């Protein structure tokens, strides 16, 4: 193993034994990954738990052919080996990283350009909450969505990992922020993080609330389905809708005359299939624009709960209950 310590041949990991519910996640022994020329190998301390992990578990979100079949798209820990082409990182560095897969394990390999230093003063459990959500929010809200200071921003699922991140970043960069959530308590969390108004979608119509405030310049949506035409109604003329997931449905009937007449932009993306270079560019932008805010405490990940690696099934059950606020992490190593 180039550039590092002598490593064990095998490691603890969590496998998806068959498509299904949380119970199909089971501990297993796997070989420690080999590190490619442009990769680093991380001894994982904590791994983040995300919706794509649950989709992969059910068989609805297959891993790319060159990625690990193990779940886990983000982790934090210590670099223990580096590839021949890697110059930035060295063994012993503390990093958090976006992963192609494989985070639910004691060791994981990932492109060196997708790793970032653990922000100054931040613990590894909190650092493990950063990559998947911050890469997703930055690339969709700021790079793709073009959010600017003074604009009005609406994020659905405001108490989720994505939502709590989007609210904070939009607020700190000067936007007027609205959010939706499903309970009074979750709405209070959203407002404490910087939302001007959090709408309990069980009690009020977000379209009416946002239109009364002048409409949204940008909406970040992970619900889809019936929310899509409602989002269109909530947008200002020349507004933008960015779609990143479909908790309800990817299919809907929509009158595109409104898109034309009001010059709306409907777009979206998923992170995992993007190229190594595209993700590296997001990482570089985050390090320049957001990592100083994390180090200064102006933005911070919100942690809901921590589970042991061997209880990944419990973490997924918590995720799918939608009772969580913020991020769920797995404790993997010391």
Secondary structure, DSSP 8 states (H G I E B T S, - for coil): -TTS----SEEEEEEE-SSSSGGGEEEEEEE-----TTEEEEEEEEEEE-HHHHHHHHTSS---TTS-SS--SEEEEEEEEE-TT--S--TT-EEEEE-SS--SBSEEEEEGGGEEE--TT--HHHHTTTHHHHHHHIIIIIIIS---TT-EEEESSTTBHHHHHHHHHHHHTT-EEEEEESSHHHHHHHHHTT-SEEEETTTS-HHHHHHHTT-EEEEEES-BTTHHHHHHHHEEEEEEEEE---SSBS-----THHHHHTT-EEEE--STTS-HHHHHHHHHHHHHHTHHHHHTTSS---EEEEEEGGGHHHHHHHHHHT---BEEEEE---
